[in-house]
Every structure is written in structure tokens, then in C-alpha cells.
Amino acid sequence: MDAGKAVSAMIPVEGSIRDYLEGVGDRDHPGHKVPFLAVPTTSGTGSEMTKNAVISEVGDQGFKKSLRHERFIPEMAIIDPEMMLSCPPGLTASSGMDAFTQLLESYVSKQSNPMTDALALQGLKQVKKYLLRAYLEGEENIEARAGMALAAMFSGITLAHAGLGLVHGFASPLGGCFHIPHGVACGSLMAPVFAHTIDNLMDEPNHPAIQKLVIVSKVFADFKYKKDNEYLQAFKEKLLHITNLLEVPRLSGFGVGEDSIPKIIQQTSHKFHPVKLTPEQMSDTLRSRL
């Protein structure tokens, strides 16, 4: 969909798309485009609801940057779960983890608001109910496909209005330097990033983000606990469990090694993440998924 959005935007203008990419080119796109209808066949990016198209160039000087304008929101989005039934398990997993990450990051974002909170939390409940079912029964379970399609759509709305966090901050340089699918990068790093995030917020019980993480932890909890800290610990373990159940590939399978870590960290932004991770924690996050 991002490629289609970019094509529709570039047809009426002259020059290369490089000229208009944020952080790459020096030209402002006027917003003219040919009409574009978005029909997602995966449940992941939520791009059918957003105003930007992410474009990658992979290599030593690679990048993942956006072509962005208010007019780039699709004229129409047709979200039909029947279009997703044939999506293979691996792609279902990685795209689903992308939606999961977008919902959680926008929920705890410094830029969140009551509207995005409501949609993100409902989307997270959809993920809890349907992600594994879509992965295991995806060719036959239209209910699970519809549930994840709704979660992905919500994630597109919430990220557009609340922004994202460190997982997507990592995914940008990873996608620019290595041939790694975006959903794999997000799905692989989500558990360790939020483990460190929870650890860093444990001593701040009044922080809005830790209070929201307690709410999410209770949504995903398999048991009832007496203390909030027990729910948070269980959520950390749950994220890792989901990552393993979905067999999300490790970063090393795409050429990421120990020697890549300093460069990745240097190019990583925390975006609107609620708390800063130390360089040591960021290194540990990447190292744990090699």
C-alpha cells in the first residue's frame, strides 16, 4: 500500500521520489496525486488510514523515510477480511506483531490523548483475542481475520495521532541497513524493549505510562494477581511467549551482528517513547535478539 500511495503521489509531479522524502530530499510535495484506494491483504501497518508512504533504500547508507502530505490519505479504504484469508502464517505473525507494537506504542506515547487511548486499548483487546487464532487458523477463521483487520486499522489511526516509540525507532535503521521485513524487526524487538521500559518505570507508580501498562498487563493476563507488579512481570513474560509462539525470526538471520549494534543505536530515535533506555539497555535489547 505504501508503494501504491507513493506512485499515486508521484505521477503528477516531476523529479525523483528521493527529492520529496523527509530527511532525504529538499523539495516539498504540493499534495497533488491521482485517486488511490487502499485494500489491505494483511493486518499490520494500518497504512490504509495514514497520510504517509514509507520508502526504503537498503545498504550502508540506506534509509526508511516517509513521503508525507495530508492529501495522501487514501480516498477510500476497503477492509475485507476475506482478502486476508490466504495470508501465510509467517506474514500473519509479522504483520500482526507490527499492529500490536503500533497499538502499544501509541497507547503509552507521550503524545497520546483520550481518543487514541480508547482506540488503542480496544485494538489491543482485539490482538489478545485474535492474533494467535489468525496465525494458527488463518485460512479458515474469518472472525480472527476480521478482528486483526480492525486492530490494524485502529493502529493506523492511533499512530497517526499519537506517534510511535522505541521499537519503531529501532526498526528504521534496521530496515535501512538490512533486508529485514518491518514486521519482523518490530516483532522481534517488542518484548525486550518493553521489558526494559517496564523496569525503568517500576519506581514511578504515578507515571501515566506505567499505569497504562498495568491496564494492558491485566488485558493479557492469564491469571489474577494481587499486585500490579505481578501483572507487569507476567506481561513481560507474555510478550516473550507470544514472540516465541509466532516463531518471529531473530535479527541475525538477516545479517545483523554484534558489530552492527553501535551503528544501529546511533541512528535510533526514541520517538515518543515514555522513558529513555540507556545505551547499555539498547545494546542488550538488540543483542538478546541476535
RASUL-V828790 format. One line per field, one symbol per residue. ss: DSSP state (A for helix, B for strand, O for the rest). burial: # if it has 24 or more other C-alpha atoms within 12 Angstrom, else .. Layout:
ss: ???
burial: ???
This chain:
ss: OAAAAAAAAAOOOOOOAAAAOOOOOOOOOOOOOOOOBBOOOOOOOOAAAOOBBBBBBOOOOOBBBBBBOAAAOOOBBOOOAAAAOOOOAAAAAAAAAAAAAAAAAAAAOOOOOAAAAAAAAAAAAAAAAAAAAAAAAOOOOAAAAAAAAAAAAAAAAAAAAAOOOAAAAAAAAAAAAOOOOAAAAAAAAAAAAAAAAAAAAOOOOOOAAAAAAAAAAAAAOOOOOOOAAAAAAAAAAAAAAAAAAOOOOOAAAAOOOAAAAAAAAAOOOOOOOOOOOOAAAAAAAAAOOO
burial: ##.#######......##.###......#.###..#.####################.....#######.####...##.##.##.#.########################...#####################.#..###########################################################.##......#############......##.##########.##..#.#####...#...##..##.###########....##.######
